Amino acid sequence: MSSPTLNELAERLKRVGDEIAGMRKRIEAGGLIAYARFAEADQAACVECGRVWLDSSGRWRSYLTVDDEPVLYCPECAAREFGGEDA
């Protein structure tokens, strides 16, 4: 089996870069969708414990489900579910 040429390697690198750019756009779009949906809600609440988000300076986290629906976690539930701060 021969080694790939420089052009083949460059093309592979470009494809990987394009895939990463696409992923980044989907992540950014998901965050904007989540922000817009939570901003429209009368009260944003933690999907786990139901605590209402009243303090905008709190470090709450939003995630997209497998169905691309945004869900919101309070700091304590996010740490318990996903690790990180407040764990």
C-alpha atoms as one frame of an Amber mdcrd trajectory, in Angstrom:
protein
   0.000   0.000   0.000   1.445   3.344  -1.029   1.551   6.476   1.093  -0.948
   9.224   0.271   0.300  12.084  -1.860   0.576  15.625  -0.566  -2.528  16.604
  -2.566  -4.522  13.688  -1.083  -3.472  14.699   2.430  -4.411  18.317   1.738
  -7.850  17.230   0.483  -8.403  15.062   3.574  -7.413  17.971   5.814  -9.820
  20.274   3.978 -12.689  17.770   4.439 -11.957  17.492   8.164 -11.832  21.285
   8.440 -15.176  21.549   6.639 -16.704  18.957   8.989 -15.434  20.857  12.041
 -16.788  24.149  10.670 -20.176  22.496  10.113 -20.208  21.127  13.656 -19.296
  24.545  15.049 -22.160  26.164  13.100 -24.653  23.567  14.391 -23.469  24.096
  17.980 -23.697  27.881  17.658 -27.118  27.634  16.017 -28.292  25.305  18.782
 -27.181  27.776  21.430 -28.999  30.616  19.685 -32.148  28.507  19.354 -31.986
  27.610  23.040 -31.463  31.238  24.034 -34.384  32.401  21.896 -36.739  29.752
  23.241 -35.801  30.416  26.853 -36.086  34.167  26.320 -39.650  33.685  25.042
 -40.693  31.628  28.066 -42.393  33.344  30.997 -40.125  31.469  33.390 -37.154
  29.328  32.503 -36.812  26.352  34.835 -34.387  23.499  35.389 -35.482  20.371
  33.537 -34.288  18.186  36.448 -35.420  19.887  39.662 -37.873  22.500  38.359
 -36.069  25.410  40.018 -36.938  28.696  38.295 -34.075  30.761  36.866 -34.463
  34.167  38.516 -30.857  35.375  38.704 -29.427  36.128  35.256 -25.890  36.117
  36.664 -26.164  32.417  37.580 -24.202  29.919  35.495 -27.056  27.812  34.185
 -26.393  25.498  31.245 -28.478  24.710  28.200 -28.111  21.544  26.155 -29.777
  20.226  23.031 -31.532  16.868  23.263 -31.188  14.219  20.562 -34.305  15.820
  19.027 -32.572  19.243  18.970 -34.848  20.579  21.715 -33.137  22.889  24.214
 -33.245  21.997  27.900 -32.008  24.089  30.806 -30.134  22.866  33.900 -29.477
  24.793  37.117 -25.805  24.796  38.224 -26.279  22.011  40.785 -28.178  19.649
  38.463 -25.789  20.357  35.564 -22.810  19.531  37.776 -24.464  16.323  38.981
 -25.500  15.242  35.471 -22.488  16.390  33.437 -19.721  17.170  35.921 -17.799
  20.399  36.256 -18.353  23.277  38.644 -20.547  22.765  41.736 -20.039  18.983
  41.558
